[in-house]
Amino acid sequence: MKKKVTIYNSNNHKFEADLLLCFEVPEINERYIVYSFPSNEENTIINVGNLRERGDNCYYIEELDNEEEWNFIKKVMLQIVRESK
């Protein structure tokens, strides 16, 4: 069963997504969320963003805009998948 989360983007728009993974990278003091939007399609698009606290225990997602950070996150996700087997 997929866990649904309600999150906000940096423009304060609310949306519902399927939570796939949430993790923190202490070395760079960043938290990330991996999610997808509910879909009936065969191919699901996976999204990743920085998880930022908005206050009142609410969070918003900040899009990754740095290719170096994105490459780092792909390596971390691959490591998580390998360790979970």
PDB file with one MODEL, atoms N, CA, C and O in Angstrom:
MODEL        1
ATOM      1  N   MET A   1       0.839  -1.185   0.000  1.00  0.00           N
ATOM      2  CA  MET A   1       0.000   0.000   0.000  1.00  0.00           C
ATOM      3  C   MET A   1       0.884   1.248   0.000  1.00  0.00           C
ATOM      4  O   MET A   1       1.823   1.356   0.788  1.00  0.00           O
ATOM      5  N   LYS A   2       0.577   2.165  -0.873  1.00  0.00           N
ATOM      6  CA  LYS A   2       1.346   3.392  -0.993  1.00  0.00           C
ATOM      7  C   LYS A   2       0.907   4.382   0.084  1.00  0.00           C
ATOM      8  O   LYS A   2      -0.276   4.501   0.405  1.00  0.00           O
ATOM      9  N   LYS A   3       1.897   5.088   0.629  1.00  0.00           N
ATOM     10  CA  LYS A   3       1.586   6.121   1.601  1.00  0.00           C
ATOM     11  C   LYS A   3       1.382   7.440   0.869  1.00  0.00           C
ATOM     12  O   LYS A   3       2.233   7.861   0.086  1.00  0.00           O
ATOM     13  N   LYS A   4       0.269   8.078   1.124  1.00  0.00           N
ATOM     14  CA  LYS A   4      -0.051   9.371   0.520  1.00  0.00           C
ATOM     15  C   LYS A   4       0.421  10.480   1.445  1.00  0.00           C
ATOM     16  O   LYS A   4       0.278  10.391   2.665  1.00  0.00           O
ATOM     17  N   VAL A   5       0.977  11.510   0.860  1.00  0.00           N
ATOM     18  CA  VAL A   5       1.382  12.677   1.631  1.00  0.00           C
ATOM     19  C   VAL A   5       0.853  13.933   0.945  1.00  0.00           C
ATOM     20  O   VAL A   5       0.714  13.984  -0.277  1.00  0.00           O
ATOM     21  N   THR A   6       0.568  14.921   1.745  1.00  0.00           N
ATOM     22  CA  THR A   6       0.179  16.228   1.230  1.00  0.00           C
ATOM     23  C   THR A   6       1.340  17.154   1.491  1.00  0.00           C
ATOM     24  O   THR A   6       1.764  17.345   2.630  1.00  0.00           O
ATOM     25  N   ILE A   7       1.847  17.727   0.416  1.00  0.00           N
ATOM     26  CA  ILE A   7       2.996  18.607   0.526  1.00  0.00           C
ATOM     27  C   ILE A   7       2.741  19.878  -0.278  1.00  0.00           C
ATOM     28  O   ILE A   7       1.807  19.946  -1.077  1.00  0.00           O
ATOM     29  N   TYR A   8       3.568  20.860  -0.059  1.00  0.00           N
ATOM     30  CA  TYR A   8       3.432  22.147  -0.723  1.00  0.00           C
ATOM     31  C   TYR A   8       4.688  22.420  -1.536  1.00  0.00           C
ATOM     32  O   TYR A   8       5.785  22.005  -1.164  1.00  0.00           O
ATOM     33  N   ASN A   9       4.514  23.120  -2.647  1.00  0.00           N
ATOM     34  CA  ASN A   9       5.699  23.555  -3.385  1.00  0.00           C
ATOM     35  C   ASN A   9       6.087  24.942  -2.879  1.00  0.00           C
ATOM     36  O   ASN A   9       5.418  25.493  -2.005  1.00  0.00           O
ATOM     37  N   SER A  10       7.142  25.497  -3.414  1.00  0.00           N
ATOM     38  CA  SER A  10       7.634  26.789  -2.931  1.00  0.00           C
ATOM     39  C   SER A  10       6.650  27.934  -3.210  1.00  0.00           C
ATOM     40  O   SER A  10       6.782  29.013  -2.633  1.00  0.00           O
ATOM     41  N   ASN A  11       5.675  27.709  -4.082  1.00  0.00           N
ATOM     42  CA  ASN A  11       4.634  28.709  -4.361  1.00  0.00           C
ATOM     43  C   ASN A  11       3.404  28.503  -3.488  1.00  0.00           C
ATOM     44  O   ASN A  11       2.369  29.131  -3.708  1.00  0.00           O
ATOM     45  N   ASN A  12       3.520  27.617  -2.492  1.00  0.00           N
ATOM     46  CA  ASN A  12       2.462  27.324  -1.539  1.00  0.00           C
ATOM     47  C   ASN A  12       1.265  26.597  -2.159  1.00  0.00           C
ATOM     48  O   ASN A  12       0.165  26.647  -1.608  1.00  0.00           O
ATOM     49  N   HIS A  13       1.466  25.920  -3.303  1.00  0.00           N
ATOM     50  CA  HIS A  13       0.415  25.100  -3.888  1.00  0.00           C
ATOM     51  C   HIS A  13       0.463  23.719  -3.251  1.00  0.00           C
ATOM     52  O   HIS A  13       1.527  23.108  -3.147  1.00  0.00           O
ATOM     53  N   LYS A  14      -0.682  23.240  -2.831  1.00  0.00           N
ATOM     54  CA  LYS A  14      -0.788  21.959  -2.147  1.00  0.00           C
ATOM     55  C   LYS A  14      -1.070  20.857  -3.161  1.00  0.00           C
ATOM     56  O   LYS A  14      -1.840  21.053  -4.101  1.00  0.00           O
ATOM     57  N   PHE A  15      -0.439  19.686  -2.963  1.00  0.00           N
ATOM     58  CA  PHE A  15      -0.733  18.557  -3.830  1.00  0.00           C
ATOM     59  C   PHE A  15      -0.542  17.255  -3.073  1.00  0.00           C
ATOM     60  O   PHE A  15       0.183  17.194  -2.080  1.00  0.00           O
ATOM     61  N   GLU A  16      -1.197  16.228  -3.552  1.00  0.00           N
ATOM     62  CA  GLU A  16      -1.090  14.899  -2.955  1.00  0.00           C
ATOM     63  C   GLU A  16      -0.152  14.060  -3.806  1.00  0.00           C
ATOM     64  O   GLU A  16      -0.219  14.082  -5.035  1.00  0.00           O
ATOM     65  N   ALA A  17       0.722  13.322  -3.134  1.00  0.00           N
ATOM     66  CA  ALA A  17       1.694  12.498  -3.843  1.00  0.00           C
ATOM     67  C   ALA A  17       1.843  11.161  -3.133  1.00  0.00           C
ATOM     68  O   ALA A  17       1.455  11.009  -1.974  1.00  0.00           O
ATOM     69  N   ASP A  18       2.408  10.203  -3.844  1.00  0.00           N
ATOM     70  CA  ASP A  18       2.759   8.911  -3.253  1.00  0.00           C
ATOM     71  C   ASP A  18       4.184   9.029  -2.727  1.00  0.00           C
ATOM     72  O   ASP A  18       5.110   9.309  -3.489  1.00  0.00           O
ATOM     73  N   LEU A  19       4.360   8.816  -1.435  1.00  0.00           N
ATOM     74  CA  LEU A  19       5.681   8.888  -0.825  1.00  0.00           C
ATOM     75  C   LEU A  19       6.432   7.606  -1.121  1.00  0.00           C
ATOM     76  O   LEU A  19       5.958   6.516  -0.802  1.00  0.00           O
ATOM     77  N   LEU A  20       7.593   7.729  -1.725  1.00  0.00           N
ATOM     78  CA  LEU A  20       8.424   6.573  -2.037  1.00  0.00           C
ATOM     79  C   LEU A  20       9.571   6.443  -1.049  1.00  0.00           C
ATOM     80  O   LEU A  20       9.912   5.338  -0.625  1.00  0.00           O
ATOM     81  N   LEU A  21      10.163   7.568  -0.683  1.00  0.00           N
ATOM     82  CA  LEU A  21      11.334   7.538   0.184  1.00  0.00           C
ATOM     83  C   LEU A  21      11.583   8.942   0.723  1.00  0.00           C
ATOM     84  O   LEU A  21      11.368   9.937   0.031  1.00  0.00           O
ATOM     85  N   CYS A  22      12.031   9.001   1.943  1.00  0.00           N
ATOM     86  CA  CYS A  22      12.422  10.261   2.547  1.00  0.00           C
ATOM     87  C   CYS A  22      13.716   9.984   3.298  1.00  0.00           C
ATOM     88  O   CYS A  22      13.789   9.015   4.053  1.00  0.00           O
ATOM     89  N   PHE A  23      14.739  10.813   3.109  1.00  0.00           N
ATOM     90  CA  PHE A  23      16.005  10.563   3.782  1.00  0.00           C
ATOM     91  C   PHE A  23      16.765  11.861   4.013  1.00  0.00           C
ATOM     92  O   PHE A  23      16.514  12.881   3.372  1.00  0.00           O
ATOM     93  N   GLU A  24      17.703  11.784   4.950  1.00  0.00           N
ATOM     94  CA  GLU A  24      18.532  12.932   5.288  1.00  0.00           C
ATOM     95  C   GLU A  24      19.987  12.601   4.978  1.00  0.00           C
ATOM     96  O   GLU A  24      20.432  11.468   5.165  1.00  0.00           O
ATOM     97  N   VAL A  25      20.712  13.592   4.508  1.00  0.00           N
ATOM     98  CA  VAL A  25      22.143  13.445   4.260  1.00  0.00           C
ATOM     99  C   VAL A  25      22.848  14.394   5.241  1.00  0.00           C
ATOM    100  O   VAL A  25      23.007  15.582   4.959  1.00  0.00           O
ATOM    101  N   PRO A  26      23.268  13.856   6.397  1.00  0.00           N
ATOM    102  CA  PRO A  26      23.845  14.719   7.440  1.00  0.00           C
ATOM    103  C   PRO A  26      25.101  15.476   6.996  1.00  0.00           C
ATOM    104  O   PRO A  26      25.357  16.582   7.471  1.00  0.00           O
ATOM    105  N   GLU A  27      25.882  14.884   6.087  1.00  0.00           N
ATOM    106  CA  GLU A  27      27.123  15.536   5.640  1.00  0.00           C
ATOM    107  C   GLU A  27      26.873  16.903   5.016  1.00  0.00           C
ATOM    108  O   GLU A  27      27.723  17.791   5.096  1.00  0.00           O
ATOM    109  N   ILE A  28      25.721  17.071   4.401  1.00  0.00           N
ATOM    110  CA  ILE A  28      25.412  18.359   3.781  1.00  0.00           C
ATOM    111  C   ILE A  28      24.188  19.018   4.418  1.00  0.00           C
ATOM    112  O   ILE A  28      23.701  20.040   3.936  1.00  0.00           O
ATOM    113  N   ASN A  29      23.697  18.417   5.515  1.00  0.00           N
ATOM    114  CA  ASN A  29      22.573  18.956   6.279  1.00  0.00           C
ATOM    115  C   ASN A  29      21.346  19.227   5.398  1.00  0.00           C
ATOM    116  O   ASN A  29      20.750  20.303   5.446  1.00  0.00           O
ATOM    117  N   GLU A  30      20.989  18.221   4.595  1.00  0.00           N
ATOM    118  CA  GLU A  30      19.834  18.339   3.700  1.00  0.00           C
ATOM    119  C   GLU A  30      18.911  17.144   3.878  1.00  0.00           C
ATOM    120  O   GLU A  30      19.362  16.033   4.156  1.00  0.00           O
ATOM    121  N   ARG A  31      17.619  17.381   3.717  1.00  0.00           N
ATOM    122  CA  ARG A  31      16.612  16.322   3.711  1.00  0.00           C
ATOM    123  C   ARG A  31      15.978  16.279   2.337  1.00  0.00           C
ATOM    124  O   ARG A  31      15.729  17.312   1.715  1.00  0.00           O
ATOM    125  N   TYR A  32      15.720  15.056   1.868  1.00  0.00           N
ATOM    126  CA  TYR A  32      15.164  14.864   0.527  1.00  0.00           C
ATOM    127  C   TYR A  32      13.916  13.999   0.589  1.00  0.00           C
ATOM    128  O   TYR A  32      13.743  13.174   1.486  1.00  0.00           O
ATOM    129  N   ILE A  33      13.065  14.216  -0.384  1.00  0.00           N
ATOM    130  CA  ILE A  33      11.863  13.405  -0.526  1.00  0.00           C
ATOM    131  C   ILE A  33      11.826  12.878  -1.961  1.00  0.00           C
ATOM    132  O   ILE A  33      12.100  13.602  -2.918  1.00  0.00           O
ATOM    133  N   VAL A  34      11.481  11.605  -2.079  1.00  0.00           N
ATOM    134  CA  VAL A  34      11.310  10.972  -3.381  1.00  0.00           C
ATOM    135  C   VAL A  34       9.832  10.614  -3.461  1.00  0.00           C
ATOM    136  O   VAL A  34       9.312   9.925  -2.584  1.00  0.00           O
ATOM    137  N   TYR A  35       9.158  11.074  -4.498  1.00  0.00           N
ATOM    138  CA  TYR A  35       7.711  10.908  -4.587  1.00  0.00           C
ATOM    139  C   TYR A  35       7.281  10.779  -6.042  1.00  0.00           C
ATOM    140  O   TYR A  35       8.034  11.066  -6.973  1.00  0.00           O
ATOM    141  N   SER A  36       6.042  10.338  -6.197  1.00  0.00           N
ATOM    142  CA  SER A  36       5.425  10.298  -7.525  1.00  0.00           C
ATOM    143  C   SER A  36       3.990  10.756  -7.370  1.00  0.00           C
ATOM    144  O   SER A  36       3.435  10.740  -6.271  1.00  0.00           O
ATOM    145  N   PHE A  37       3.405  11.155  -8.455  1.00  0.00           N
ATOM    146  CA  PHE A  37       2.005  11.545  -8.434  1.00  0.00           C
ATOM    147  C   PHE A  37       1.156  10.333  -8.777  1.00  0.00           C
ATOM    148  O   PHE A  37       1.555   9.516  -9.607  1.00  0.00           O
ATOM    149  N   PRO A  38      -0.015  10.204  -8.147  1.00  0.00           N
ATOM    150  CA  PRO A  38      -0.888   9.077  -8.478  1.00  0.00           C
ATOM    151  C   PRO A  38      -1.139   9.035  -9.986  1.00  0.00           C
ATOM    152  O   PRO A  38      -1.459  10.049 -10.608  1.00  0.00           O
ATOM    153  N   SER A  39      -0.986   7.838 -10.558  1.00  0.00           N
ATOM    154  CA  SER A  39      -1.100   7.701 -12.004  1.00  0.00           C
ATOM    155  C   SER A  39      -1.592   6.306 -12.355  1.00  0.00           C
ATOM    156  O   SER A  39      -1.318   5.337 -11.647  1.00  0.00           O
ATOM    157  N   ASN A  40      -2.313   6.221 -13.447  1.00  0.00           N
ATOM    158  CA  ASN A  40      -2.751   4.928 -13.965  1.00  0.00           C
ATOM    159  C   ASN A  40      -1.847   4.458 -15.100  1.00  0.00           C
ATOM    160  O   ASN A  40      -2.071   3.400 -15.687  1.00  0.00           O
ATOM    161  N   GLU A  41      -0.825   5.256 -15.401  1.00  0.00           N
ATOM    162  CA  GLU A  41       0.074   4.917 -16.493  1.00  0.00           C
ATOM    163  C   GLU A  41       1.036   3.811 -16.088  1.00  0.00           C
ATOM    164  O   GLU A  41       1.301   3.602 -14.904  1.00  0.00           O
ATOM    165  N   GLU A  42       1.549   3.112 -17.080  1.00  0.00           N
ATOM    166  CA  GLU A  42       2.530   2.056 -16.836  1.00  0.00           C
ATOM    167  C   GLU A  42       3.832   2.613 -16.298  1.00  0.00           C
ATOM    168  O   GLU A  42       4.426   2.042 -15.384  1.00  0.00           O
ATOM    169  N   ASN A  43       4.276   3.722 -16.858  1.00  0.00           N
ATOM    170  CA  ASN A  43       5.545   4.322 -16.455  1.00  0.00           C
ATOM    171  C   ASN A  43       5.297   5.455 -15.474  1.00  0.00           C
ATOM    172  O   ASN A  43       4.669   6.457 -15.819  1.00  0.00           O
ATOM    173  N   THR A  44       5.784   5.297 -14.266  1.00  0.00           N
ATOM    174  CA  THR A  44       5.630   6.313 -13.246  1.00  0.00           C
ATOM    175  C   THR A  44       6.854   7.212 -13.245  1.00  0.00           C
ATOM    176  O   THR A  44       7.986   6.729 -13.283  1.00  0.00           O
ATOM    177  N   ILE A  45       6.630   8.501 -13.202  1.00  0.00           N
ATOM    178  CA  ILE A  45       7.729   9.455 -13.133  1.00  0.00           C
ATOM    179  C   ILE A  45       8.040   9.708 -11.662  1.00  0.00           C
ATOM    180  O   ILE A  45       7.157  10.048 -10.874  1.00  0.00           O
ATOM    181  N   ILE A  46       9.301   9.538 -11.312  1.00  0.00           N
ATOM    182  CA  ILE A  46       9.742   9.733  -9.936  1.00  0.00           C
ATOM    183  C   ILE A  46      10.334  11.131  -9.821  1.00  0.00           C
ATOM    184  O   ILE A  46      11.126  11.560 -10.661  1.00  0.00           O
ATOM    185  N   ASN A  47       9.936  11.831  -8.766  1.00  0.00           N
ATOM    186  CA  ASN A  47      10.398  13.184  -8.512  1.00  0.00           C
ATOM    187  C   ASN A  47      11.214  13.212  -7.227  1.00  0.00           C
ATOM    188  O   ASN A  47      10.966  12.438  -6.303  1.00  0.00           O
ATOM    189  N   VAL A  48      12.177  14.102  -7.179  1.00  0.00           N
ATOM    190  CA  VAL A  48      13.007  14.274  -5.990  1.00  0.00           C
ATOM    191  C   VAL A  48      13.125  15.762  -5.715  1.00  0.00           C
ATOM    192  O   VAL A  48      13.259  16.567  -6.637  1.00  0.00           O
ATOM    193  N   GLY A  49      13.074  16.118  -4.445  1.00  0.00           N
ATOM    194  CA  GLY A  49      13.250  17.516  -4.078  1.00  0.00           C
ATOM    195  C   GLY A  49      13.793  17.647  -2.676  1.00  0.00           C
ATOM    196  O   GLY A  49      13.786  16.695  -1.896  1.00  0.00           O
ATOM    197  N   ASN A  50      14.264  18.845  -2.366  1.00  0.00           N
ATOM    198  CA  ASN A  50      14.688  19.150  -1.009  1.00  0.00           C
ATOM    199  C   ASN A  50      13.440  19.332  -0.156  1.00  0.00           C
ATOM    200  O   ASN A  50      12.495  20.004  -0.569  1.00  0.00           O
ATOM    201  N   LEU A  51      13.434  18.749   1.007  1.00  0.00           N
ATOM    202  CA  LEU A  51      12.314  18.881   1.920  1.00  0.00           C
ATOM    203  C   LEU A  51      12.620  20.031   2.871  1.00  0.00           C
ATOM    204  O   LEU A  51      13.582  19.973   3.636  1.00  0.00           O
ATOM    205  N   ARG A  52      11.806  21.064   2.822  1.00  0.00           N
ATOM    206  CA  ARG A  52      12.008  22.261   3.639  1.00  0.00           C
ATOM    207  C   ARG A  52      10.846  22.414   4.615  1.00  0.00           C
ATOM    208  O   ARG A  52       9.685  22.201   4.266  1.00  0.00           O
ATOM    209  N   GLU A  53      11.187  22.786   5.837  1.00  0.00           N
ATOM    210  CA  GLU A  53      10.134  22.989   6.842  1.00  0.00           C
ATOM    211  C   GLU A  53       9.527  24.363   6.655  1.00  0.00           C
ATOM    212  O   GLU A  53      10.230  25.361   6.495  1.00  0.00           O
ATOM    213  N   ARG A  54       8.197  24.392   6.680  1.00  0.00           N
ATOM    214  CA  ARG A  54       7.443  25.627   6.506  1.00  0.00           C
ATOM    215  C   ARG A  54       7.026  26.205   7.846  1.00  0.00           C
ATOM    216  O   ARG A  54       6.711  27.391   7.953  1.00  0.00           O
ATOM    217  N   GLY A  55       7.026  25.364   8.864  1.00  0.00           N
ATOM    218  CA  GLY A  55       6.504  25.736  10.177  1.00  0.00           C
ATOM    219  C   GLY A  55       5.234  24.974  10.437  1.00  0.00           C
ATOM    220  O   GLY A  55       4.646  24.418   9.510  1.00  0.00           O
ATOM    221  N   ASP A  56       4.796  24.934  11.678  1.00  0.00           N
ATOM    222  CA  ASP A  56       3.575  24.216  12.079  1.00  0.00           C
ATOM    223  C   ASP A  56       3.598  22.766  11.612  1.00  0.00           C
ATOM    224  O   ASP A  56       2.559  22.200  11.274  1.00  0.00           O
ATOM    225  N   ASN A  57       4.794  22.165  11.596  1.00  0.00           N
ATOM    226  CA  ASN A  57       4.961  20.766  11.187  1.00  0.00           C
ATOM    227  C   ASN A  57       4.522  20.522   9.742  1.00  0.00           C
ATOM    228  O   ASN A  57       4.126  19.409   9.395  1.00  0.00           O
ATOM    229  N   CYS A  58       4.588  21.541   8.910  1.00  0.00           N
ATOM    230  CA  CYS A  58       4.285  21.431   7.481  1.00  0.00           C
ATOM    231  C   CYS A  58       5.584  21.606   6.703  1.00  0.00           C
ATOM    232  O   CYS A  58       6.518  22.267   7.157  1.00  0.00           O
ATOM    233  N   TYR A  59       5.618  21.001   5.527  1.00  0.00           N
ATOM    234  CA  TYR A  59       6.820  21.034   4.704  1.00  0.00           C
ATOM    235  C   TYR A  59       6.485  21.434   3.284  1.00  0.00           C
ATOM    236  O   TYR A  59       5.345  21.295   2.841  1.00  0.00           O
ATOM    237  N   TYR A  60       7.468  21.926   2.583  1.00  0.00           N
ATOM    238  CA  TYR A  60       7.322  22.171   1.155  1.00  0.00           C
ATOM    239  C   TYR A  60       8.524  21.581   0.435  1.00  0.00           C
ATOM    240  O   TYR A  60       9.553  21.297   1.048  1.00  0.00           O
ATOM    241  N   ILE A  61       8.382  21.403  -0.851  1.00  0.00           N
ATOM    242  CA  ILE A  61       9.436  20.817  -1.667  1.00  0.00           C
ATOM    243  C   ILE A  61      10.095  21.902  -2.500  1.00  0.00           C
ATOM    244  O   ILE A  61       9.431  22.695  -3.167  1.00  0.00           O
ATOM    245  N   GLU A  62      11.409  21.912  -2.440  1.00  0.00           N
ATOM    246  CA  GLU A  62      12.186  22.816  -3.265  1.00  0.00           C
ATOM    247  C   GLU A  62      12.845  21.967  -4.340  1.00  0.00           C
ATOM    248  O   GLU A  62      13.569  21.019  -4.035  1.00  0.00           O
ATOM    249  N   GLU A  63      12.596  22.305  -5.589  1.00  0.00           N
ATOM    250  CA  GLU A  63      13.136  21.529  -6.705  1.00  0.00           C
ATOM    251  C   GLU A  63      14.659  21.555  -6.707  1.00  0.00           C
ATOM    252  O   GLU A  63      15.272  22.560  -6.347  1.00  0.00           O
ATOM    253  N   LEU A  64      15.258  20.451  -7.111  1.00  0.00           N
ATOM    254  CA  LEU A  64      16.707  20.402  -7.272  1.00  0.00           C
ATOM    255  C   LEU A  64      17.067  21.190  -8.524  1.00  0.00           C
ATOM    256  O   LEU A  64      16.528  20.927  -9.599  1.00  0.00           O
ATOM    257  N   ASP A  65      17.961  22.141  -8.397  1.00  0.00           N
ATOM    258  CA  ASP A  65      18.330  22.953  -9.549  1.00  0.00           C
ATOM    259  C   ASP A  65      19.820  22.884  -9.853  1.00  0.00           C
ATOM    260  O   ASP A  65      20.337  23.655 -10.661  1.00  0.00           O
ATOM    261  N   ASN A  66      20.493  21.964  -9.207  1.00  0.00           N
ATOM    262  CA  ASN A  66      21.928  21.845  -9.336  1.00  0.00           C
ATOM    263  C   ASN A  66      22.254  20.433  -9.810  1.00  0.00           C
ATOM    264  O   ASN A  66      21.937  19.462  -9.124  1.00  0.00           O
ATOM    265  N   GLU A  67      22.875  20.312 -10.958  1.00  0.00           N
ATOM    266  CA  GLU A  67      23.167  18.986 -11.521  1.00  0.00           C
ATOM    267  C   GLU A  67      24.107  18.182 -10.622  1.00  0.00           C
ATOM    268  O   GLU A  67      23.976  16.963 -10.517  1.00  0.00           O
ATOM    269  N   GLU A  68      25.034  18.853  -9.988  1.00  0.00           N
ATOM    270  CA  GLU A  68      25.964  18.167  -9.082  1.00  0.00           C
ATOM    271  C   GLU A  68      25.196  17.554  -7.896  1.00  0.00           C
ATOM    272  O   GLU A  68      25.465  16.421  -7.495  1.00  0.00           O
ATOM    273  N   GLU A  69      24.242  18.313  -7.345  1.00  0.00           N
ATOM    274  CA  GLU A  69      23.428  17.793  -6.239  1.00  0.00           C
ATOM    275  C   GLU A  69      22.564  16.633  -6.717  1.00  0.00           C
ATOM    276  O   GLU A  69      22.426  15.631  -6.014  1.00  0.00           O
ATOM    277  N   TRP A  70      21.981  16.761  -7.908  1.00  0.00           N
ATOM    278  CA  TRP A  70      21.139  15.704  -8.461  1.00  0.00           C
ATOM    279  C   TRP A  70      21.956  14.423  -8.654  1.00  0.00           C
ATOM    280  O   TRP A  70      21.473  13.341  -8.323  1.00  0.00           O
ATOM    281  N   ASN A  71      23.162  14.517  -9.173  1.00  0.00           N
ATOM    282  CA  ASN A  71      24.023  13.342  -9.345  1.00  0.00           C
ATOM    283  C   ASN A  71      24.372  12.716  -8.000  1.00  0.00           C
ATOM    284  O   ASN A  71      24.426  11.492  -7.880  1.00  0.00           O
ATOM    285  N   PHE A  72      24.608  13.544  -6.995  1.00  0.00           N
ATOM    286  CA  PHE A  72      24.884  13.050  -5.654  1.00  0.00           C
ATOM    287  C   PHE A  72      23.673  12.277  -5.113  1.00  0.00           C
ATOM    288  O   PHE A  72      23.833  11.201  -4.538  1.00  0.00           O
ATOM    289  N   ILE A  73      22.478  12.815  -5.295  1.00  0.00           N
ATOM    290  CA  ILE A  73      21.252  12.177  -4.798  1.00  0.00           C
ATOM    291  C   ILE A  73      21.018  10.854  -5.513  1.00  0.00           C
ATOM    292  O   ILE A  73      20.585   9.888  -4.883  1.00  0.00           O
ATOM    293  N   LYS A  74      21.292  10.786  -6.811  1.00  0.00           N
ATOM    294  CA  LYS A  74      21.133   9.516  -7.527  1.00  0.00           C
ATOM    295  C   LYS A  74      22.045   8.449  -6.937  1.00  0.00           C
ATOM    296  O   LYS A  74      21.638   7.294  -6.810  1.00  0.00           O
ATOM    297  N   LYS A  75      23.265   8.816  -6.575  1.00  0.00           N
ATOM    298  CA  LYS A  75      24.190   7.862  -5.953  1.00  0.00           C
ATOM    299  C   LYS A  75      23.673   7.407  -4.591  1.00  0.00           C
ATOM    300  O   LYS A  75      23.758   6.226  -4.255  1.00  0.00           O
ATOM    301  N   VAL A  76      23.140   8.341  -3.813  1.00  0.00           N
ATOM    302  CA  VAL A  76      22.599   7.996  -2.497  1.00  0.00           C
ATOM    303  C   VAL A  76      21.411   7.048  -2.651  1.00  0.00           C
ATOM    304  O   VAL A  76      21.315   6.056  -1.928  1.00  0.00           O
ATOM    305  N   MET A  77      20.505   7.344  -3.588  1.00  0.00           N
ATOM    306  CA  MET A  77      19.339   6.484  -3.797  1.00  0.00           C
ATOM    307  C   MET A  77      19.765   5.092  -4.240  1.00  0.00           C
ATOM    308  O   MET A  77      19.198   4.099  -3.783  1.00  0.00           O
ATOM    309  N   LEU A  78      20.743   5.005  -5.113  1.00  0.00           N
ATOM    310  CA  LEU A  78      21.246   3.709  -5.561  1.00  0.00           C
ATOM    311  C   LEU A  78      21.830   2.924  -4.388  1.00  0.00           C
ATOM    312  O   LEU A  78      21.614   1.718  -4.275  1.00  0.00           O
ATOM    313  N   GLN A  79      22.559   3.601  -3.530  1.00  0.00           N
ATOM    314  CA  GLN A  79      23.124   2.951  -2.344  1.00  0.00           C
ATOM    315  C   GLN A  79      22.017   2.448  -1.420  1.00  0.00           C
ATOM    316  O   GLN A  79      22.122   1.346  -0.881  1.00  0.00           O
ATOM    317  N   ILE A  80      20.965   3.232  -1.229  1.00  0.00           N
ATOM    318  CA  ILE A  80      19.845   2.816  -0.387  1.00  0.00           C
ATOM    319  C   ILE A  80      19.194   1.573  -0.970  1.00  0.00           C
ATOM    320  O   ILE A  80      18.884   0.642  -0.228  1.00  0.00           O
ATOM    321  N   VAL A  81      18.980   1.534  -2.272  1.00  0.00           N
ATOM    322  CA  VAL A  81      18.369   0.382  -2.922  1.00  0.00           C
ATOM    323  C   VAL A  81      19.262  -0.862  -2.748  1.00  0.00           C
ATOM    324  O   VAL A  81      18.769  -1.945  -2.434  1.00  0.00           O
ATOM    325  N   ARG A  82      20.544  -0.700  -2.951  1.00  0.00           N
ATOM    326  CA  ARG A  82      21.470  -1.833  -2.801  1.00  0.00           C
ATOM    327  C   ARG A  82      21.464  -2.380  -1.375  1.00  0.00           C
ATOM    328  O   ARG A  82      21.479  -3.595  -1.178  1.00  0.00           O
ATOM    329  N   GLU A  83      21.442  -1.497  -0.386  1.00  0.00           N
ATOM    330  CA  GLU A  83      21.471  -1.920   1.005  1.00  0.00           C
ATOM    331  C   GLU A  83      20.161  -2.533   1.462  1.00  0.00           C
ATOM    332  O   GLU A  83      20.137  -3.264   2.452  1.00  0.00           O
ATOM    333  N   SER A  84      19.076  -2.253   0.764  1.00  0.00           N
ATOM    334  CA  SER A  84      17.770  -2.778   1.167  1.00  0.00           C
ATOM    335  C   SER A  84      17.508  -4.179   0.641  1.00  0.00           C
ATOM    336  O   SER A  84      16.515  -4.802   1.016  1.00  0.00           O
ATOM    337  N   LYS A  85      18.388  -4.688  -0.228  1.00  0.00           N
ATOM    338  CA  LYS A  85      18.197  -6.024  -0.809  1.00  0.00           C
ATOM    339  C   LYS A  85      18.605  -7.101   0.156  1.00  0.00           C
ATOM    340  O   LYS A  85      18.512  -8.286  -0.165  1.00  0.00           O
TER     341      LYS A  85
ENDMDL
END
